[in-house]
Structures are given as C-alpha cells and as structure tokens.
Amino acid sequence: MRRFTATTGALAIAAAGLIAASAGTVQASTCSTARLPLPDASCTPGAYNPDVTQSTINSTICVSGWTATVRPPTSYTNPLKAQGIIDYGYADTTMADYEEDHLVPLELGGAPRDPGNLWPEPYSGTKTASTKDGVETKLKNAVCAGTITLSAARSAIKTNWTTALQVTGIG
C-alpha cells in the first residue's frame, strides 16, 4: 500500500518530505498526475463502506446529515493529504490548495478512512474538487430518488467522475 495507515507515521514522513521539498530537494513521486483531474488508479483505486448497500441507503446515505457521522476528522486526513501531495509529486505543496477527497464519496457510501479512497485533489484547474462535489450530490440525489442504483453511481464516479453524470444518464 502506498500510504501508511498509521497517522503518526504518515505525519512524520510528510513533514520530513515537505521540509526537504522546501529546501530544494526534489522528491520522487510514486503516483502519476497524468490523468488529472482524475487520480492515479494505482494509488487511489477507491473503496466502499460495507455498511452502505442498496438495501441500507434509506438509513445511511439518504438520511440528511449522515455523512457527518462517518467523515474522518482532519487530524486523520491532513497527514494523508501531506503524504499524498508528496506521492503525487505536486509542485505546489500548500495544503490549502487541495481537498483530501474521497474518490468514492461518502455521499455514495465510499470508505471513510481507507487511504486507497483518499487523495489530494487540487482546487486549481478547470475540473476541480469543487466541481466534483456537485457531481457527487447529483448522483446521491438520483440514487435516493430511485433513478439509478447505488452500484451504477459508484461505478461511474470511481471510473471517471468527469463523465459520471452522462454515463448514468442523469446529466
């Protein structure tokens, strides 16, 4: 696995890497940015929350405020974000310029704490973390309305969030 699951280990390595990067040392990236605005699938394959299934959506993702009950704290995600910035080899190492995003969003039952479902998504560019948020909400609303299945929404966003609305026929 490309990232440590121990938060303190990731934090220590990330801090060391950011210090080295700011001192002018080039860091070797292990993840590609070639598919941006999509993550590198070998580093961020996506993962599902096993508690969210088609039969549980009315007690999980379709309940207003449910994602807040599973969202990990920034004390968990910030060290992963710092390490991910290094792993992806981003020249901009400013943490505020990225959202530590769930590839399969919490709104669609993405795994909240699985490092394979989290990546530092840039706020810059034409299709950004903010753009993806709108796609996530539209897909969740369609799932909760019964327009598409949870499986179809998850598959579409995991494969390519920029085309997910078109692929599912809701956008």
N, C-alpha and C positions, 0 to 999 in steps of 0.2 A: 504494500500500500504506500502511496507516495507521501502521505502525511501522517505524522504521529497522532495517535488518538489521545495521548496524554497531553492535556492542555499546557502544563508547565514545560514540558519538553519542547512543544511547538513554540511557545513564547520565548524560551531561551534561544532557540535556534533562529527564530525570526528576528529577535532583537540583534543577535550577533550578525545575521545576514544584512539587516538594514544598516547597521553601523558600518560594516565592511563596504556595502554598496555606496554609502555616503562618503566614504573615504576614497572612493575612486576605484575600488576593486570590482572587476566585472564578475558577476555571479552567473554561473551556468544555469540556464533554465532547463527544467525537466518536462515542462508542458508547452505545447505549441499555441501561439496566438494566431495561427494561420486561418482558423475558422471563425474568428471574431465576426460578429457578436456572439457566436456560439462557443462554448467551452471545448477544450480538448477532451474528447470522449474517453481517452485512455487515462486521463487524470480525474475527470469528473463524469463518471458514467451515469450518475443518477441513482436514486434508491427510493423505495416505497416504505411508508409506515404500515406495518402489518395490521394495525388496528383500524385502518381505513379500507373498506371494501365497498362494493356496490350495495351490499345489504346493510352497511352501517352508516351510509352517508347522511341519513336524516338525524343521526345522533352525534355526528362528527362534523365534517366539513360544511354541511348545510345549516349548522347552528351558528347564528351570529356571534362573533367573538371567540369561536372555537380555536382559531389559530393562535390566539394569545395564550391559550392554555398549554400549548406544545412548543411554542417558539423558544429556542435556547437563548440564554442571556448573552449579552455582548462579552461578558467575561469568558465565555466559551468560544464564541465566533471570532472575536478580534485576533486571538493568536493564530487561528486557522487562516484568517484573511491575510495577516502579515506573512505567514509562510507561503500562502498561495500567490501573493504578489511576487515573491522570490521565485517560486516554482514556475510561474508563467513568464518570468523574465521581463515584467513590465519595467520600462524605463522610469515611469512616474511611480515613485514609491510612497506617495502621500495617501495614507489610509482613507482619508475622507473622500478621495476620488473614486472609490469603489464601494459597492454593496456586496457584502458576503451573502450571496444569493443561493437559494435552493434551486437547483436545476429543475427538479420536480417540486413545484411549490407546495408549501404547507396547505394552501387552498385546495390542492388536489391530492392531499394525502402523501406528500413527499416525506421522507425520513428526516425528522428534525435535526438529529445530531450526527448523522452519518457523514464523515468527511468526504465520501465519494459523491455526496449530493450537494456539497457546498463548494463555491468557487468565488473568487473576487471578480465580480462583473463590473466593468467600467461604466462610469456615468458619462463619459465622453463618447462621441461618435453619433451616427445617425440612428442607430437602434441600440438603445441603452437599457440599463437596469430599470429605469422609469418606464420605458416603452413596454418592457416585458411584464411589468406589474399590471398594465391594462389588459394584456392578453390573458394573464392568469385569472383575473376577475371575470372576464367574459366566458372563459372555459368553465370556471366553477359555477357560474350562474346557469350555463347551459346544462351542466351535469345535474344540478339541483332541480332544474325545471323538467328534467327527463328528456331533453332534446338530444343529448348524446350520452354515451356510457362513460363511467369513470375510466375504464380501460382505454377507450378511444382518446379521451382528453389527455391522459397520462402519456400514452404512446406518442401522440402528436407533439406535445411540448418537450418531451425527452428527446425526440428525434431532431426537431428543429422548431424552436419557439417562434421564429420569424414567419413560419408558414402554417403554424398550428391552427389558426382560425380558418384558413382556406381549406386545409386538409380535412378538418372536421365538418366543414360546410356551414359554419356559423359566422363567418366573416368574409 
